[in-house]
Amino acid sequence: MELKLVYRALRKVSDWTVTGYYSDCVVEGGENVPETGPLIIASTHHNELIDIAALTATIPYRRHVSFWAKSTMFANPITRAILESSGAIPVRRNPNNGSGSSAKTNNGDPSRSTLFRESSAALAAGQVIGVFPEGTSYTSYRILQVLPGAAWAAVEFLRSQQRGVKTGLKLVPVAVVYTDKARYRSRILVKYCPPIHVDDYAEELFEETADPDAASRSVVKKIMVQVEKQMMENTINAPDWDTLCAVRSARHFLWTDERNIKLADWVGVSQRLVTIFDNTLSPTTHLKSALTKYFALLHFTGIKHSILASLSPSSPTSSSSPPSHPLVQPTISLLTSLPVALIRLALFLPPLLFFTPGYILGRLSARWLASTEEEETQAQFKAVGGGLGVMTTFALVLGQLQRILTYHKLLMAFTLPRLKLDPGQMEVYMKPPRPPANPFVKGPPQGDTAVALEVVPIRAPGTSRELVRRLLDARDEAQEALSGYLREGTGEAEGEALVELLNARKNEGLTASRHQKGKTQQSLYDTDICPTNPSHP
């Protein structure tokens, strides 16, 4: 058995990354990964190296996953030693192209069998190969391309084996879904989909009367249809960027804190909302526009919806009481929590007390998890536990500072004089910025992602305050549009299904968790979001 020291070190770093940066990582479909035997996992790729870390840390049975690397990187003896110790597999060009014939081409280019030679050798040894069919990591509103490299590796492995021999090769599509991949303490869902048994295509592949190249391409196409289908079904795919932003805003209003949505339901809930917003009817169009504008203003003001809701809960649209000044509720909320916040802050200010949680957690980790006879193991768990303790302390302080900063923005917006600004000057902030187009994405057009939002100009005096004011107006408009859509009952199957879904979540106790935060926080379930609420005929 090879030591693969670099891989072991990287896997440990992956464990720390997944469990330290993200608050929760749920793995589904672990039963679809065999404990032994050749295996290809074809994963979505939307978060650079974190995707590799997620797969390495979560694959069942802690199996060793080998990823492809350019063969030119193996030319240098030092990098070659590092890559081989990490288990990387050299490929002579991008195997996702999947072009060329089985034999050597006329211009001297290597054949497919040569391109996948090392991959076939690894699979013959019963190893696991990790492939990203999308070819590159990118941010978009849907999966834009699925390239055939994984299927070609499977086909060439079958051809390298004796005809009629069962190889046991399986290809498992994997969906890695992030609730917010750039946010600290967000969550990850890693779903291993049902396996594709490659041996089922051996008869078609080795048909004597068929052309080998045509048979290979046919099998590759059939395999990739299944891979793409499973990847699409287990990820969130919207028709455009605005729809995806509207879905994120709707989740804010319907659940207040997205952590109230179970990870197992995350994709299903989000895709249900996508289906609702992918509608050209007038009520849906207005709702989508209002939610998108609110999301854009959240982005440009740097304010989180959950913090804004805790400082300034939105008033029910059916309330008959006169509206109070926008700063009354935020001031009361902040002053109520200020004594406890100041005590916590005072405890964490001195350097000694700042590192105390890390020291305690490190000692406890070493006592509970490490062997008392092994000094190096004791030191390892002390370092890991101490680091996590310090990170926790830092997160608590940072979270309170975020609340104070949000209150400061609200204070400046409603106490300083309001300036008259050109409406066109504010229009650029009414739509969410598009992610830049990825030049390596081929196949389906990228749509409106290809047109990036123009660089936002330097804000004129008063622009930031005006954005905060408009943020609160946009929030009320979006909530009223969403409430009206659910209350009126358009009779559409998707709208009715969403109402049933919300009622089910209510019965599971999601609203109870909000009630514990204080009666001052009006839940959308308790006002007019859910039309079947007994308090609203």
C-alpha positions as CSV (number, residue, x, y, z in Angstrom):
1,M,0.0,0.0,0.0
2,E,1.4,3.4,-1.1
3,L,1.8,6.0,1.6
4,K,0.7,9.0,-0.5
5,L,1.8,11.4,2.2
6,V,0.9,14.6,0.3
7,Y,-2.6,13.2,-0.2
8,R,-3.0,12.3,3.4
9,A,-1.9,15.8,4.4
10,L,-4.2,17.5,1.9
11,R,-7.1,15.3,3.1
12,K,-6.6,16.4,6.6
13,V,-6.6,20.1,5.5
14,S,-9.8,19.3,3.6
15,D,-11.4,18.0,6.7
16,W,-10.5,21.1,8.6
17,T,-11.7,23.3,5.8
18,V,-15.1,21.7,5.4
19,T,-15.7,21.4,9.2
20,G,-14.1,24.7,10.1
21,Y,-15.3,27.2,7.5
22,Y,-18.8,25.7,6.9
23,S,-21.3,25.2,9.7
24,D,-22.8,22.0,8.4
25,C,-21.9,19.4,5.7
26,V,-24.6,16.8,4.9
27,V,-23.8,13.8,2.8
28,E,-26.6,11.9,1.0
29,G,-26.4,8.8,-1.1
30,G,-23.3,7.3,0.6
31,E,-24.7,3.9,-0.2
32,N,-24.2,4.5,-3.9
33,V,-20.4,4.5,-3.4
34,P,-18.9,1.0,-3.3
35,E,-16.2,0.2,-0.7
36,T,-13.9,-1.3,-3.3
37,G,-13.5,-1.6,-7.0
38,P,-13.0,0.9,-9.9
39,L,-15.0,4.0,-9.6
40,I,-15.4,7.3,-11.4
41,I,-17.1,10.2,-9.6
42,A,-18.3,13.0,-11.9
43,S,-19.0,16.1,-9.7
44,T,-20.4,19.6,-10.2
45,H,-17.7,22.3,-10.0
46,H,-18.8,25.7,-8.7
47,N,-16.3,26.4,-6.0
48,E,-12.7,25.9,-7.2
49,L,-10.6,23.9,-4.7
50,I,-13.3,23.7,-2.1
51,D,-15.1,21.2,-4.4
52,I,-12.0,18.9,-4.3
53,A,-11.9,19.4,-0.5
54,A,-15.6,18.5,-0.2
55,L,-15.2,15.3,-2.2
56,T,-12.0,14.3,-0.5
57,A,-13.5,14.8,3.0
58,T,-16.9,13.3,2.4
59,I,-16.4,10.2,0.1
60,P,-17.6,7.1,2.0
61,Y,-15.1,4.7,3.4
62,R,-12.5,7.4,3.1
63,R,-11.5,6.1,-0.3
64,H,-8.5,7.7,-2.1
65,V,-9.7,10.0,-4.9
66,S,-7.3,10.8,-7.7
67,F,-7.9,13.8,-9.9
68,W,-6.6,14.6,-13.4
69,A,-3.6,16.9,-13.9
70,K,-1.9,18.1,-17.0
71,S,1.0,15.8,-18.0
72,T,3.3,18.8,-18.5
73,M,3.2,19.4,-14.8
74,F,4.9,16.1,-14.3
75,A,8.0,17.2,-16.3
76,N,9.7,18.8,-13.3
77,P,11.1,16.2,-10.9
78,I,9.9,18.2,-7.8
79,T,6.4,18.8,-8.9
80,R,6.2,15.3,-10.2
81,A,7.0,13.9,-6.8
82,I,4.4,16.1,-5.2
83,L,1.7,15.2,-7.7
84,E,2.4,11.5,-7.6
85,S,2.3,11.6,-3.8
86,S,-1.0,13.4,-4.0
87,G,-2.4,10.7,-6.3
88,A,-2.8,13.0,-9.4
89,I,-3.2,11.2,-12.7
90,P,-1.5,12.8,-15.8
91,V,-3.4,13.4,-18.9
92,R,-1.8,14.6,-22.1
93,R,-4.5,17.2,-23.0
94,N,-8.0,18.1,-21.8
95,P,-9.8,14.7,-21.8
96,N,-13.2,16.5,-21.8
97,N,-12.7,17.2,-25.5
98,G,-13.3,13.6,-26.2
99,S,-12.3,14.0,-29.9
100,G,-10.1,12.0,-32.0
101,S,-10.2,8.4,-33.1
102,S,-9.2,5.2,-31.3
103,A,-6.1,4.9,-33.4
104,K,-3.2,7.4,-33.8
105,T,-4.2,10.3,-36.0
106,N,-2.5,11.2,-39.2
107,N,-0.9,14.4,-37.8
108,G,0.7,12.5,-35.0
109,D,-1.7,13.4,-32.2
110,P,-2.0,10.7,-29.6
111,S,-5.0,8.4,-29.7
112,R,-7.7,8.3,-27.0
113,S,-6.4,5.1,-25.6
114,T,-3.0,6.9,-25.0
115,L,-4.7,9.9,-23.5
116,F,-6.5,7.7,-20.9
117,R,-3.7,5.2,-20.4
118,E,-2.9,6.3,-16.9
119,S,-6.6,6.6,-16.0
120,S,-7.3,3.1,-17.2
121,A,-4.3,1.8,-15.2
122,A,-5.7,3.5,-12.1
123,L,-9.1,2.0,-12.6
124,A,-7.6,-1.4,-13.3
125,A,-6.0,-1.2,-9.8
126,G,-9.5,-0.5,-8.3
127,Q,-8.9,3.2,-7.6
128,V,-11.3,6.2,-7.6
129,I,-11.0,8.9,-10.2
130,G,-12.5,12.3,-9.6
131,V,-13.7,14.2,-12.7
132,F,-15.4,17.6,-13.1
133,P,-17.5,17.3,-16.3
134,E,-18.2,21.0,-16.4
135,G,-14.5,21.5,-17.3
136,T,-14.0,24.6,-15.2
137,S,-15.3,26.3,-12.0
138,Y,-17.7,29.2,-12.5
139,T,-20.6,31.1,-11.0
140,S,-23.9,31.1,-12.9
141,Y,-27.6,30.6,-12.6
142,R,-27.5,27.1,-13.9
143,I,-25.2,24.3,-15.1
144,L,-23.9,25.6,-18.5
145,Q,-22.1,22.7,-19.9
146,V,-21.4,19.0,-19.2
147,L,-18.4,17.7,-21.2
148,P,-17.8,13.9,-21.9
149,G,-14.4,13.3,-20.3
150,A,-15.7,11.0,-17.6
151,A,-17.6,8.9,-20.1
152,W,-14.6,8.6,-22.4
153,A,-12.5,7.5,-19.5
154,A,-15.0,4.8,-18.7
155,V,-15.3,3.6,-22.4
156,E,-11.5,3.5,-22.9
157,F,-11.1,1.5,-19.7
158,L,-13.7,-1.1,-20.9
159,R,-11.8,-1.3,-24.2
160,S,-8.5,-1.9,-22.4
161,Q,-10.0,-5.0,-20.7
162,Q,-10.7,-8.4,-22.1
163,R,-13.9,-8.7,-23.9
164,G,-16.6,-10.4,-21.8
165,V,-14.9,-9.7,-18.5
166,K,-17.1,-7.9,-15.9
167,T,-15.0,-4.9,-14.7
168,G,-17.4,-3.7,-12.0
169,L,-16.7,-0.1,-13.1
170,K,-19.3,2.4,-11.8
171,L,-19.7,6.0,-12.6
172,V,-21.4,8.1,-9.8
173,P,-22.6,11.6,-10.6
174,V,-22.1,14.0,-7.6
175,A,-23.9,17.2,-6.8
176,V,-22.0,19.6,-4.5
177,V,-24.5,22.4,-3.5
178,Y,-23.6,25.4,-1.3
179,T,-26.2,27.5,0.4
180,D,-23.8,30.5,0.0
181,K,-20.3,29.3,-1.0
182,A,-18.6,32.6,-0.2
183,R,-20.1,33.1,3.3
184,Y,-18.5,31.9,6.5
185,R,-20.5,29.3,8.4
186,S,-22.8,28.5,5.5
187,R,-23.6,24.9,4.6
188,I,-22.8,22.2,2.1
189,L,-24.8,19.4,0.7
190,V,-22.9,16.6,-1.1
191,K,-25.2,14.1,-2.8
192,Y,-23.8,10.9,-4.4
193,C,-26.4,10.0,-7.0
194,P,-27.3,6.4,-8.1
195,P,-24.4,4.8,-10.0
196,I,-24.2,4.1,-13.7
197,H,-23.1,0.6,-14.3
198,V,-20.7,0.9,-17.2
199,D,-20.6,-2.9,-17.9
200,D,-24.2,-2.6,-19.1
201,Y,-22.8,-0.9,-22.3
202,A,-20.1,-3.5,-23.0
203,E,-22.3,-5.5,-25.5
204,E,-23.0,-2.4,-27.6
205,L,-19.4,-1.2,-27.3
206,F,-18.0,-4.5,-28.6
207,E,-20.6,-5.2,-31.3
208,E,-18.6,-6.9,-34.0
209,T,-20.6,-5.4,-36.9
210,A,-20.4,-1.9,-35.6
211,D,-17.7,0.7,-36.3
212,P,-15.6,1.0,-33.1
213,D,-15.5,4.8,-33.1
214,A,-19.2,5.1,-33.8
215,A,-20.0,2.6,-31.0
216,S,-17.7,4.4,-28.6
217,R,-19.4,7.8,-29.4
218,S,-22.8,6.3,-29.0
219,V,-22.0,4.8,-25.6
220,V,-20.4,8.0,-24.4
221,K,-23.5,10.0,-25.4
222,K,-25.8,7.6,-23.6
223,I,-23.7,7.8,-20.4
224,M,-23.5,11.6,-20.5
225,V,-27.2,11.9,-20.9
226,Q,-27.6,10.1,-17.5
227,V,-24.8,12.1,-15.9
228,E,-26.3,15.4,-17.0
229,K,-29.8,14.4,-16.0
230,Q,-28.7,13.5,-12.5
231,M,-26.5,16.6,-12.1
232,M,-29.4,18.9,-13.2
233,E,-32.0,17.2,-11.0
234,N,-29.9,17.6,-7.9
235,T,-28.7,21.3,-8.3
236,I,-30.5,24.6,-8.6
237,N,-31.0,25.7,-12.2
238,A,-32.8,28.9,-13.2
239,P,-33.6,30.4,-16.6
240,D,-31.6,33.6,-15.9
241,W,-29.7,35.4,-13.2
242,D,-32.6,37.6,-12.0
243,T,-34.7,34.6,-11.3
244,L,-32.0,33.1,-9.1
245,C,-31.7,36.4,-7.2
246,A,-35.5,36.5,-6.7
247,V,-35.4,33.0,-5.3
248,R,-32.8,34.0,-2.8
249,S,-34.9,37.0,-1.7
250,A,-38.0,34.8,-1.4
251,R,-36.2,32.4,0.8
252,H,-35.3,35.3,3.1
253,F,-38.9,36.3,3.5
254,L,-40.4,32.9,3.8
255,W,-37.9,31.5,6.3
256,T,-36.2,34.6,7.7
257,D,-33.1,32.6,8.4
258,E,-32.1,30.2,5.6
259,R,-30.8,27.8,8.2
260,N,-34.4,27.0,9.0
261,I,-34.5,25.1,5.6
262,K,-33.2,21.6,5.9
263,L,-30.4,20.9,3.6
264,A,-32.2,17.8,2.3
265,D,-35.0,20.2,1.2
266,W,-32.7,23.0,-0.1
267,V,-32.6,22.1,-3.8
268,G,-36.3,21.1,-3.9
269,V,-37.5,24.3,-2.2
270,S,-35.3,26.5,-4.4
271,Q,-36.2,24.8,-7.6
272,R,-39.9,25.0,-6.8
273,L,-39.5,28.8,-6.4
274,V,-37.6,28.9,-9.7
275,T,-40.6,27.2,-11.4
276,I,-43.0,29.8,-9.9
277,F,-40.9,32.8,-11.0
278,D,-40.3,31.3,-14.5
279,N,-43.7,32.7,-15.5
280,T,-44.7,35.5,-17.8
281,L,-48.0,36.2,-16.0
282,S,-48.3,39.8,-14.6
283,P,-48.6,38.8,-10.9
284,T,-45.5,36.7,-11.1
285,T,-43.5,39.2,-13.1
286,H,-44.2,42.0,-10.6
287,L,-43.3,39.7,-7.7
288,K,-40.0,38.7,-9.4
289,S,-39.2,42.3,-10.1
290,A,-39.8,43.4,-6.5
291,L,-37.7,40.5,-5.0
292,T,-34.9,41.1,-7.5
293,K,-34.7,44.8,-6.6
294,Y,-34.6,44.0,-2.9
295,F,-31.8,41.5,-3.5
296,A,-29.8,44.1,-5.4
297,L,-30.2,46.7,-2.7
298,L,-29.1,44.2,-0.1
299,H,-26.0,43.6,-2.1
300,F,-25.1,47.2,-2.7
301,T,-25.8,48.3,0.9
302,G,-23.8,45.4,2.4
303,I,-26.7,44.6,4.7
304,K,-27.9,41.1,5.6
305,H,-31.6,40.4,5.6
306,S,-31.5,38.5,8.8
307,I,-29.8,41.3,10.7
308,L,-32.1,43.9,9.1
309,A,-35.1,41.8,10.2
310,S,-33.8,41.6,13.8
311,L,-33.2,45.4,14.0
312,S,-36.2,46.5,12.0
313,P,-39.0,43.9,11.6
314,S,-41.2,44.7,8.7
315,S,-44.8,45.7,9.6
316,P,-47.7,43.5,8.5
317,T,-49.4,44.9,5.4
318,S,-52.8,44.5,7.1
319,S,-51.8,46.6,10.2
320,S,-54.1,49.6,10.8
321,S,-51.8,51.3,13.3
322,P,-49.9,54.4,12.0
323,P,-46.3,53.6,10.9
324,S,-43.6,54.7,13.3
325,H,-40.4,56.3,12.4
326,P,-38.0,53.8,10.7
327,L,-35.4,54.2,13.4
328,V,-37.7,53.5,16.4
329,Q,-37.7,49.7,16.2
330,P,-34.0,49.4,15.3
331,T,-33.1,51.7,18.2
332,I,-35.2,49.7,20.7
333,S,-33.8,46.4,19.4
334,L,-30.2,47.5,19.7
335,L,-30.6,49.1,23.1
336,T,-32.3,46.0,24.4
337,S,-29.4,43.8,23.4
338,L,-26.7,46.3,24.1
339,P,-26.0,45.5,27.8
340,V,-25.3,41.8,27.0
341,A,-23.4,42.7,23.9
342,L,-21.1,45.1,25.8
343,I,-20.4,42.5,28.5
344,R,-19.5,40.0,25.8
345,L,-17.3,42.5,24.0
346,A,-15.5,43.5,27.2
347,L,-14.7,39.8,27.9
348,F,-13.2,39.4,24.5
349,L,-11.1,42.6,24.3
350,P,-8.1,41.7,26.5
351,P,-5.7,39.4,24.6
352,L,-5.6,36.9,27.4
353,L,-9.3,36.4,27.5
354,F,-9.5,36.4,23.7
355,F,-7.4,33.3,23.5
356,T,-8.9,31.6,26.6
357,P,-11.6,29.8,24.6
358,G,-9.0,28.4,22.3
359,Y,-6.9,27.2,25.1
360,I,-9.8,25.5,26.9
361,L,-11.1,23.8,23.7
362,G,-7.6,22.7,22.8
363,R,-7.1,21.0,26.2
364,L,-10.5,19.3,26.0
365,S,-9.9,18.1,22.5
366,A,-6.6,16.5,23.5
367,R,-8.2,14.9,26.6
368,W,-11.2,13.5,24.7
369,L,-9.8,12.6,21.3
370,A,-6.0,11.9,21.6
371,S,-4.1,9.1,23.1
372,T,-2.3,10.0,26.4
373,E,0.8,8.0,25.4
374,E,1.4,9.8,22.1
375,E,2.8,13.3,22.5
376,E,2.6,14.2,18.8
377,T,-1.1,13.3,18.8
378,Q,-1.7,15.4,21.9
379,A,0.0,18.4,20.2
380,Q,-2.1,17.9,17.0
381,F,-5.4,18.0,18.7
382,K,-4.4,20.9,20.9
383,A,-3.5,22.9,17.8
384,V,-6.7,22.0,16.0
385,G,-9.0,22.6,19.0
386,G,-7.2,25.8,19.9
387,G,-7.6,27.1,16.4
388,L,-11.3,26.4,16.3
389,G,-11.8,28.1,19.7
390,V,-10.1,31.3,18.5
391,M,-12.1,31.2,15.3
392,T,-15.3,30.9,17.3
393,T,-14.4,33.8,19.5
394,F,-13.6,35.9,16.4
395,A,-16.9,34.9,14.8
396,L,-18.9,36.1,17.9
397,V,-17.2,39.5,17.9
398,L,-17.6,39.9,14.1
399,G,-21.3,39.0,14.3
400,Q,-22.0,41.7,16.9
401,L,-19.9,44.3,14.9
402,Q,-22.1,43.5,11.8
403,R,-25.2,44.4,13.8
404,I,-23.7,47.7,14.9
405,L,-22.6,48.5,11.4
406,T,-26.1,47.8,10.0
407,Y,-27.6,50.1,12.7
408,H,-25.1,52.8,11.8
409,K,-26.2,52.7,8.2
410,L,-29.9,53.0,9.2
411,L,-29.0,55.8,11.6
412,M,-27.2,57.8,8.9
413,A,-30.0,57.2,6.4
414,F,-32.8,58.6,8.5
415,T,-31.1,61.3,10.6
416,L,-29.1,63.2,8.0
417,P,-31.0,65.4,5.5
418,R,-32.3,63.7,2.4
419,L,-30.7,64.8,-0.8
420,K,-32.4,65.1,-4.2
421,L,-30.7,62.8,-6.6
422,D,-31.2,62.1,-10.2
423,P,-33.4,59.0,-10.6
424,G,-31.0,57.8,-13.4
425,Q,-28.2,57.9,-10.9
426,M,-29.9,55.3,-8.7
427,E,-31.1,53.1,-11.5
428,V,-27.7,51.2,-11.7
429,Y,-28.3,49.9,-8.1
430,M,-31.8,48.5,-8.9
431,K,-30.5,45.3,-10.6
432,P,-28.1,42.7,-9.1
433,P,-24.6,42.6,-10.7
434,R,-24.1,39.7,-13.2
435,P,-21.1,37.4,-12.7
436,P,-18.4,37.7,-15.4
437,A,-18.6,35.3,-18.3
438,N,-16.2,32.4,-18.2
439,P,-14.1,32.1,-21.4
440,F,-13.6,28.4,-20.9
441,V,-17.4,27.6,-20.9
442,K,-18.5,26.2,-24.2
443,G,-21.7,24.7,-25.5
444,P,-25.0,26.4,-24.3
445,P,-24.9,30.2,-24.5
446,Q,-24.4,31.9,-21.2
447,G,-27.3,34.3,-21.8
448,D,-27.2,37.5,-19.8
449,T,-24.1,36.4,-17.8
450,A,-22.1,37.3,-20.9
451,V,-23.1,41.0,-20.4
452,A,-21.5,42.0,-17.2
453,L,-23.0,45.0,-15.3
454,E,-21.1,48.2,-15.9
455,V,-18.7,49.2,-13.2
456,V,-20.6,51.0,-10.5
457,P,-19.4,54.7,-10.4
458,I,-18.1,56.3,-7.3
459,R,-21.1,57.2,-5.3
460,A,-22.1,60.8,-5.0
461,P,-22.7,62.3,-1.5
462,G,-25.9,61.0,-0.1
463,T,-26.2,58.0,-2.5
464,S,-25.4,55.5,0.3
465,R,-28.1,56.9,2.6
466,E,-30.6,56.9,-0.3
467,L,-29.8,53.3,-1.0
468,V,-30.7,52.3,2.6
469,R,-33.9,54.2,2.4
470,R,-34.8,52.5,-0.8
471,L,-33.8,49.1,0.6
472,L,-36.5,49.3,3.3
473,D,-39.1,50.4,0.7
474,A,-38.0,47.5,-1.6
475,R,-38.3,45.1,1.2
476,D,-41.9,46.2,2.0
477,E,-42.7,46.0,-1.8
478,A,-41.3,42.5,-2.2
479,Q,-43.0,41.2,1.0
480,E,-46.3,42.7,-0.1
481,A,-46.0,41.2,-3.6
482,L,-45.1,37.8,-2.2
483,S,-47.9,37.9,0.4
484,G,-50.5,39.0,-2.2
485,Y,-49.4,36.2,-4.6
486,L,-49.9,33.5,-2.0
487,R,-53.0,35.2,-0.5
488,E,-54.9,35.6,-3.7
489,G,-54.5,32.0,-4.8
490,T,-54.0,32.0,-8.5
491,G,-55.0,28.4,-8.8
492,E,-51.7,27.4,-10.3
493,A,-50.4,24.0,-9.2
494,E,-47.0,25.3,-8.3
495,G,-48.5,28.1,-6.2
496,E,-50.7,25.7,-4.3
497,A,-47.8,23.3,-3.8
498,L,-45.7,26.1,-2.3
499,V,-48.5,27.0,0.1
500,E,-48.7,23.3,1.2
501,L,-44.9,23.3,1.6
502,L,-45.0,26.3,3.8
503,N,-47.7,24.8,6.0
504,A,-45.7,21.6,6.3
505,R,-42.7,23.6,7.4
506,K,-44.8,25.5,9.9
507,N,-46.1,22.2,11.4
508,E,-42.5,21.0,11.8
509,G,-41.9,23.9,14.2
510,L,-39.9,26.4,12.1
511,T,-42.2,29.2,13.3
512,A,-41.6,28.1,16.9
513,S,-37.9,28.8,16.6
514,R,-38.7,32.3,15.5
515,H,-41.2,32.8,18.3
516,Q,-38.4,32.1,20.8
517,K,-36.5,35.1,19.5
518,G,-39.2,37.4,20.9
519,K,-42.7,38.5,20.2
520,T,-41.4,41.7,18.5
521,Q,-40.3,39.7,15.5
522,Q,-43.5,39.2,13.4
523,S,-43.2,36.0,11.4
524,L,-44.4,36.0,7.9
525,Y,-46.3,32.8,8.8
526,D,-48.2,34.7,11.5
527,T,-49.1,37.7,9.3
528,D,-50.3,37.2,5.8
529,I,-47.7,35.1,3.9
530,C,-49.7,31.9,4.3
531,P,-53.3,32.3,3.1
532,T,-54.5,29.3,5.1
533,N,-53.6,30.8,8.4
534,P,-56.8,30.6,10.6
535,S,-56.3,34.3,11.7
536,H,-56.8,35.4,8.1
537,P,-60.1,34.3,6.5
